[in-house]
C-alpha cells in the first residue's frame, strides 16, 4: 500500500477525491490517503490596501504544506497553479493534469446593494482572494463588462465562508462564492450578478510517478462515474464538510443546493493550446513573468502516461 499525503480539499474543488477516499476506491488501487490541513493558521482578514497580487504569497493556503515537504500533492485552480509552480521551491513540482470537478462560482452582492449587473461594479470594491480560483474568475467575468483599469479589487480571504461574512459586514460591494456558500447567500437574500465554471489541476512532486498517478486517476474516475449516476446522493458532502464549522450551513438541506452546479468529469490532460492561451492571459495581467512556455509548468511525461494508462 503506497501512502499519498494530500492537502485537504473541500467538496467544491475535490468532491470526486473525497468520494474515492470515503468509498475505498483509493485503497482498492493500493493507495492510502492521508489528509493534512492546509488552512491551519491562515490569515482570514480583509486587506483593503492590497489591490493586486503583487507581493502576495501564492502559497498562503494551497501548496503551503507541499512547499514545506509535508504533502505530496494538492489541487487548486488551474490559473493559480501555473503561478505556484513557477514560484515553487520544490524542484520537481509540476502540474499533472486537470482535476475531476469543474468548479462553479458566482459573484454576489448584498440584498440592499444597488448593483444589479456586472457593469455597475465599475470602480467598486470587489473582494478577491489573490492567487485563488475566484480571483482569476472575477477578472474573467468583469473584463467583459468594463475596462481593466475600472476593475477595483481588494484582498479578501481564501474560503467562501470568510468572504461571505466580510460581504455581509460591508467590507466590499461584491465577492465570488463557491458552494455551499453561493446557495446560502441566495437563501439569505443576496443577489447573483454573474457566474461561471473553472478548471483546476493537480500539482505533485516526483513522489507521484506515472504508476501512482494512474492508480489515483482510476480511483477518481470511478468516483466520477458514481457521482454522475446519482448526483443527489452526494450533495450532502457540501453540507457535511462545513456543518461543524458553521451553523448556517448545518441548518441547510440538500434541497437548498442546485445539482446543476455540481459538475464532475474524468480527470484529463491539460490541452496544449488551452495551456498556452491560459498562460498568455495570466501574463497579460502582470503575473507569470518568469515563465517562457506553459509546458515548463506541466510534467508532460507523467500527464500523458498516467492519463493514457488510466483509460
C-alpha positions as CSV (number, residue, x, y, z in Angstrom):
1,X,0.0,0.0,0.0
2,X,1.5,3.3,-1.1
3,X,0.8,6.3,1.1
4,X,0.0,9.7,-0.5
5,X,-0.2,12.8,1.6
6,X,-2.7,15.3,0.2
7,X,-3.5,18.8,1.3
8,X,-7.1,19.0,2.4
9,X,-9.7,19.7,-0.2
10,X,-13.3,20.9,0.1
11,X,-16.1,19.3,-2.0
12,X,-16.4,22.3,-4.4
13,X,-12.9,21.6,-5.5
14,X,-12.4,17.9,-4.7
15,X,-15.7,16.1,-4.5
16,X,-14.5,13.1,-6.6
17,X,-11.4,12.7,-4.5
18,X,-13.4,12.8,-1.3
19,X,-15.8,10.2,-2.6
20,X,-12.9,8.0,-3.8
21,X,-11.4,8.1,-0.4
22,X,-14.6,7.5,1.6
23,X,-15.8,4.7,-0.6
24,X,-12.5,2.8,-0.5
25,X,-11.6,3.4,-4.2
26,X,-8.1,4.6,-3.5
27,X,-7.5,1.7,-1.2
28,X,-8.7,-0.7,-3.9
29,X,-5.9,0.7,-6.1
30,X,-3.3,0.2,-3.4
31,X,-3.2,3.9,-2.3
32,X,-3.6,5.1,1.3
33,X,-4.6,8.7,1.6
34,X,-3.5,10.9,4.4
35,X,-5.0,14.4,4.6
36,X,-3.1,17.4,6.1
37,X,-4.8,20.7,7.0
38,X,-3.6,23.4,4.7
39,X,-5.8,26.1,6.3
40,X,-4.4,26.0,9.8
41,X,-3.1,29.4,10.9
42,X,-4.0,31.1,7.6
43,X,-5.0,34.8,7.8
44,X,-8.7,35.3,7.1
45,X,-8.8,39.1,7.2
46,X,-9.7,41.6,4.5
47,X,-6.9,43.9,3.4
48,X,-8.3,46.9,1.6
49,X,-4.9,48.4,0.9
50,X,-3.8,45.3,-1.1
51,X,-5.3,45.7,-4.6
52,X,-3.2,43.3,-6.7
53,X,-1.4,40.0,-6.2
54,X,2.0,41.8,-6.4
55,X,3.9,40.9,-3.2
56,X,1.2,38.4,-2.1
57,X,2.4,34.9,-1.1
58,X,0.8,32.4,-3.6
59,X,1.4,29.6,-1.1
60,X,-0.7,31.2,1.7
61,X,-3.0,28.2,1.7
62,X,-2.9,25.9,-1.4
63,X,0.6,24.5,-1.7
64,X,1.7,25.7,1.7
65,X,2.4,22.2,3.1
66,X,3.6,21.0,-0.2
67,X,6.3,23.6,-0.2
68,X,7.2,22.6,3.4
69,X,7.6,19.0,2.3
70,X,4.6,17.9,4.3
71,X,2.4,17.0,1.4
72,X,3.0,15.1,-1.9
73,X,0.2,16.6,-3.9
74,X,-2.5,19.3,-3.9
75,X,-5.2,20.6,-6.2
76,X,-6.3,24.2,-6.8
77,X,-7.5,26.3,-9.7
78,X,-5.5,26.0,-12.9
79,X,-4.6,29.7,-13.1
80,X,-3.2,29.8,-9.6
81,X,-1.3,26.6,-10.1
82,X,0.7,28.0,-13.1
83,X,1.8,30.8,-10.8
84,X,2.6,28.4,-7.9
85,X,4.6,26.0,-9.9
86,X,6.6,28.9,-11.4
87,X,7.5,30.1,-7.9
88,X,7.8,26.7,-6.2
89,X,10.8,25.8,-4.2
90,X,10.1,22.1,-4.9
91,X,12.2,21.5,-7.9
92,X,10.1,18.6,-9.2
93,X,6.8,20.2,-8.5
94,X,4.6,20.4,-11.7
95,X,1.0,20.2,-12.7
96,X,0.0,16.6,-13.7
97,X,-3.4,17.3,-15.3
98,X,-6.8,18.6,-14.6
99,X,-8.8,17.5,-11.6
100,X,-12.3,16.0,-11.9
101,X,-14.5,18.7,-10.6
102,X,-15.4,21.7,-12.8
103,X,-16.0,24.3,-10.1
104,X,-19.0,26.7,-10.0
105,X,-18.5,30.2,-8.6
106,X,-20.8,33.2,-8.6
107,X,-20.3,36.9,-8.0
108,X,-22.7,38.1,-5.3
109,X,-23.9,41.4,-3.7
110,X,-25.8,42.0,-0.5
111,X,-29.7,42.2,-0.6
112,X,-29.6,46.0,-0.1
113,X,-27.0,46.6,-2.8
114,X,-27.8,48.9,-5.7
115,X,-25.8,46.8,-8.0
116,X,-27.8,44.5,-10.3
117,X,-25.4,43.9,-13.2
118,X,-21.7,43.4,-13.5
119,X,-21.2,46.7,-15.4
120,X,-22.5,48.5,-12.2
121,X,-19.4,47.3,-10.4
122,X,-17.1,49.8,-12.2
123,X,-14.6,51.2,-9.7
124,X,-16.4,49.5,-6.8
125,X,-14.5,47.3,-4.3
126,X,-14.7,43.6,-5.2
127,X,-13.3,41.1,-2.7
128,X,-10.8,38.7,-4.3
129,X,-8.5,36.1,-2.7
130,X,-5.4,36.6,-4.8
131,X,-3.9,33.5,-6.4
132,X,-7.1,31.5,-5.8
133,X,-9.6,30.5,-8.4
134,X,-12.2,33.1,-7.7
135,X,-9.6,35.9,-8.0
136,X,-8.9,34.9,-11.6
137,X,-12.6,34.2,-12.3
138,X,-13.6,37.7,-11.1
139,X,-11.1,39.2,-13.6
140,X,-12.5,37.0,-16.4
141,X,-16.1,37.8,-15.5
142,X,-15.6,41.6,-15.1
143,X,-13.3,42.4,-18.0
144,X,-16.1,41.7,-20.4
145,X,-18.2,44.5,-18.8
146,X,-15.7,47.2,-18.2
147,X,-12.1,48.4,-18.9
148,X,-9.4,46.6,-17.0
149,X,-8.5,49.8,-15.1
150,X,-12.1,50.1,-13.9
151,X,-11.9,46.7,-12.0
152,X,-11.1,47.5,-8.4
153,X,-10.0,44.5,-6.3
154,X,-9.3,44.4,-2.6
155,X,-7.7,41.4,-0.9
156,X,-10.2,39.1,0.6
157,X,-9.5,35.9,2.5
158,X,-9.5,32.4,0.9
159,X,-12.6,30.5,1.8
160,X,-16.1,31.4,0.8
161,X,-17.3,31.4,4.4
162,X,-15.0,34.2,5.3
163,X,-15.6,36.2,2.1
164,X,-19.3,35.9,2.7
165,X,-19.1,37.2,6.2
166,X,-17.0,40.2,5.0
167,X,-19.5,40.9,2.3
168,X,-22.4,41.0,4.8
169,X,-20.3,43.2,7.0
170,X,-20.0,45.7,4.2
171,X,-16.2,45.3,3.6
172,X,-16.7,45.4,-0.1
173,X,-19.5,45.6,-2.7
174,X,-19.3,42.2,-4.2
175,X,-17.3,38.9,-3.9
176,X,-17.2,35.5,-5.5
177,X,-18.6,32.5,-3.7
178,X,-18.5,28.7,-4.2
179,X,-20.8,26.0,-2.9
180,X,-22.4,25.7,-0.4
181,X,-22.0,29.5,0.3
182,X,-23.3,30.5,-3.1
183,X,-26.6,28.8,-2.2
184,X,-26.5,30.1,1.4
185,X,-26.1,33.6,0.1
186,X,-29.1,33.2,-2.2
187,X,-31.1,31.7,0.6
188,X,-30.3,34.7,2.8
189,X,-31.4,37.2,0.1
190,X,-28.1,38.1,-1.6
191,X,-28.2,38.5,-5.4
192,X,-26.2,36.7,-8.0
193,X,-24.7,39.1,-10.5
194,X,-22.8,36.8,-12.8
195,X,-21.3,33.3,-12.6
196,X,-19.1,30.8,-14.4
197,X,-17.2,27.5,-14.0
198,X,-13.5,26.9,-13.8
199,X,-10.9,24.1,-14.1
200,X,-8.4,23.1,-11.5
201,X,-5.3,20.9,-11.7
202,X,-3.3,18.6,-9.5
203,X,0.3,19.6,-8.6
204,X,2.7,17.0,-7.3
205,X,6.4,16.3,-6.7
206,X,8.3,13.4,-8.2
207,X,7.0,11.2,-5.4
208,X,3.9,10.9,-7.6
209,X,5.2,8.9,-10.6
210,X,3.3,7.7,-13.6
211,X,2.2,4.5,-12.0
212,X,0.9,6.2,-8.8
213,X,-0.9,8.9,-10.7
214,X,-2.5,6.3,-13.0
215,X,-3.9,4.5,-9.9
216,X,-5.0,7.7,-8.4
217,X,-6.9,8.7,-11.6
218,X,-8.5,5.3,-11.9
219,X,-10.0,5.7,-8.4
220,X,-11.1,9.2,-9.2
221,X,-12.7,8.1,-12.5
222,X,-14.8,5.5,-10.7
223,X,-15.9,8.2,-8.2
224,X,-16.9,10.4,-11.1
225,X,-18.9,7.6,-12.5
226,X,-20.7,7.1,-9.2
227,X,-21.5,10.8,-8.7
228,X,-22.8,11.2,-12.2
229,X,-25.0,8.1,-11.8
230,X,-26.8,9.6,-8.8
231,X,-25.7,13.1,-8.1
232,X,-28.4,13.7,-5.5
233,X,-26.8,11.0,-3.3
234,X,-23.6,13.0,-3.0
235,X,-25.0,16.6,-2.4
236,X,-24.7,16.1,1.3
237,X,-20.9,16.3,1.0
238,X,-21.2,20.1,0.6
239,X,-23.1,20.4,3.8
240,X,-21.2,17.8,5.8
241,X,-17.9,19.4,5.2
242,X,-18.9,22.7,6.8
243,X,-21.7,21.9,9.2
244,X,-19.4,21.6,12.3
245,X,-17.8,24.9,11.5
246,X,-20.8,27.0,10.5
247,X,-24.4,26.6,12.0
248,X,-25.8,28.4,8.9
249,X,-24.6,25.5,6.7
250,X,-25.7,23.0,9.3
251,X,-29.2,24.4,9.0
252,X,-29.3,23.8,5.2
253,X,-30.7,20.9,3.4
254,X,-29.5,19.3,0.2
255,X,-32.7,20.7,-1.4
256,X,-31.1,24.2,-0.9
257,X,-28.4,23.2,-3.3
258,X,-28.6,23.1,-7.1
259,X,-27.4,19.8,-8.7
260,X,-26.6,21.6,-11.9
261,X,-23.8,23.4,-10.2
262,X,-22.0,20.1,-9.4
263,X,-20.1,19.1,-12.5
264,X,-17.6,16.2,-12.3
265,X,-15.8,14.8,-15.4
266,X,-12.9,12.4,-15.8
267,X,-9.6,13.9,-14.9
268,X,-7.7,14.7,-18.1
269,X,-4.5,16.2,-19.6
270,X,-4.4,19.9,-20.0
271,X,-4.7,20.6,-23.8
272,X,-1.6,22.3,-25.0
273,X,-3.5,25.0,-26.9
274,X,-5.5,25.8,-23.8
275,X,-2.4,25.9,-21.6
276,X,-0.7,28.3,-23.9
277,X,-3.8,30.6,-24.1
278,X,-4.2,30.4,-20.3
279,X,-0.6,31.3,-19.6
280,X,-0.8,34.2,-22.1
281,X,-3.9,35.6,-20.3
282,X,-2.2,35.3,-16.9
283,X,0.8,37.1,-18.3
284,X,-1.4,39.9,-19.6
285,X,-2.4,40.6,-16.0
286,X,1.3,41.0,-14.9
287,X,1.7,37.5,-13.5
288,X,3.8,34.6,-14.6
289,X,6.6,36.9,-15.9
290,X,9.4,34.3,-15.2
291,X,7.9,31.6,-17.4
292,X,8.6,31.1,-21.1
293,X,6.3,28.3,-22.2
294,X,3.3,26.9,-20.3
295,X,4.6,23.3,-20.9
296,X,7.5,24.2,-18.5
297,X,5.0,24.1,-15.7
298,X,3.5,20.7,-16.5
299,X,5.0,17.3,-16.1
300,X,4.3,16.2,-19.6
301,X,5.6,12.7,-19.2
302,X,3.5,11.8,-16.1
303,X,0.5,13.6,-17.5
304,X,0.5,11.8,-20.8
305,X,1.5,8.4,-19.5
306,X,-0.9,8.3,-16.5
307,X,-4.0,9.6,-18.3
308,X,-3.4,7.2,-21.2
309,X,-2.9,4.2,-18.8
310,X,-6.0,5.1,-16.7
311,X,-8.3,4.7,-19.8
